[in-house]
Amino acid sequence: MLTKHALLRTKGCLHLHPHTVADSLFQTYDFFDAHDLLQVKYEMLRRVHHDTWSITQACQTFGFSRPAFYQAQEAFEEQGFMGLIPHKRGPQTAHKLSPEVMAFIQEQQEANPQLSMFTIIKKIQEQFTISVHRRSVERALSKHQKKFFLSSRP
């Protein structure tokens, strides 16, 4: 069974800087855990909105910047407690490798199966004026080949 901190880590909710939390609740009561990022953010927001702390005081006490406070506040107002859960940053899909680009890659491979990945990437850059990473193309091709294999099975 995972410990609480291990579970928080796997869910992306482990506060990496618990030592920055100086709120007396976290120092006094075992219920309050400075390692629990959701709890820390919620208590910071609660101190401002219910205990009438200034934003500056809350940020200093909980170890967050003002922009981080405003981001947490907006996320909480829009989504409630779930808004405080950290999300992966950056694009989550191969957004540059559109169906048009994938069709181009397939055409290039069919015309010359011996093309190197370097050459394919160079041709993509020339044709579409985008820069793609070798590994992104390899993953997209692998995914495309799996779909083709599964759809062609009887």
N, C-alpha and C positions, 0 to 999 in steps of 0.2 A: 504494500500500500504506500502511495506517495505521501510525503510530508506536505504540509500546507505550502511551504516555500517552494518545493519542487513542483507542486501543482500550479502555483502562481507563475512560476517560470515557464512551464509548458504552455500556459494560456497567454503569455505575454503580459501578465499583470504584476510581475515582481518589480517593486520599486528599487531601482538600482542605486539610489542614494538615500537610504532610510535615515542615515545620520543627519540629513539636513532638516528632518522634521523635529521641530522644537516645541510643538503644541503640548500643553500640560496633560491633555487627555491621553496622548500617546506615551507620556512619561509615567503616568499614574495607574492606568487601568490596563489589564492584560487583554481586554476585549479589543482595544485599539492596537493595530499592528502597522508599524511604519513601513513594513515590507509590502503591504497590500496597497498597490498603487490606486486601485479604485476607491478604497476607503479613505486614503489620504486626500485624493482629489475631492471626494464628496464632502469630507469634513472641512476642507478649505472653502468650498462654496457655501456650506452651511454656516460657517463662522461669519461670512460676509452678509449673507441674506437673512439669517435669523438672529445672530448675535451682534449684528451691526458693526462688525469690524471693518476697518478700511481695507481696500484691496491691497494696498501697500503692506499693511500689517500682516494680512493673511499670506501674501506671497513670501514675505520674509520668514514667517513662522513655519510655513510648510515647505520652503525651499524651492519655490517655482518662480519663474519670471512672470511679469505682467502679461505678455502675449500668451503664455501657457495658461494663465488663469482665464483669459478671455476665450481661448479656444475651448477649455473645459466647460466654461459657462454656456457658450453657444451650443456645444454638443449636448449638454445636459438639458437645455431648454428644448432642443429639437427632438431628442431621442430618449430622454430620461436617463436612468442609470446605465442603460446599455450604451449610451453615447460616450461614456467615460472609458469604455474598453478600448485599448489601443488597437489601431488598424495598421496593417502593413502599408508602408509608404511606397510610392512609385507605381508604375503601371503593373497590372497583374496578368496581362495577356501580351502576346506578341503583336502589339498594335501596328507595327511597321509592316509586318508580313501579312498584308491584306490578301484576299482571294486573288486579286489581280497579280500581286507579286508572286504568290505561290504558283499560279498558273505559268508565269514567266519562268520560274525555276524549273518547273516540270518540263516545259518546252525545251529549255536549254539542256536538261539532262537527257531527254529523248533524242535530241539532235546529236549530242555527243556525250555518251555515258562515261567517258574518260575525263570529263572536266573536273578540275580540282575545286575544292571549296573556295579557295582564294580567287579563282577565276570567276566562279559564280557570283561571289560577293562583289567583285569588281564590276561585273556586268549589271548587277542590280543597281549599283551606285551610278553607273553611266545612264541606265535606262530610266530610273525613277528619282534620281538625285536624292537618295537617302542612304544613310550609313547604317548597316546592320552588322551585328556581331556574329561571328562564325558559329558560336554555340546556339544562338537563337535560331539560326537557319537549320542547324542539325536537329534541334528539338522539334521544330515545326515539321521538318521532313519525316522524322520518326513518327510523330503523331499522325501525320497525313498517311503514311504507309500502314499504320495500324488500322486506321479507319477503312482504307482501301481493302485490306486483308479481311477485315470483319464483314464488310459489305459484299464481298465477292464470294463468301462461303455459302454453300447450299443450305 
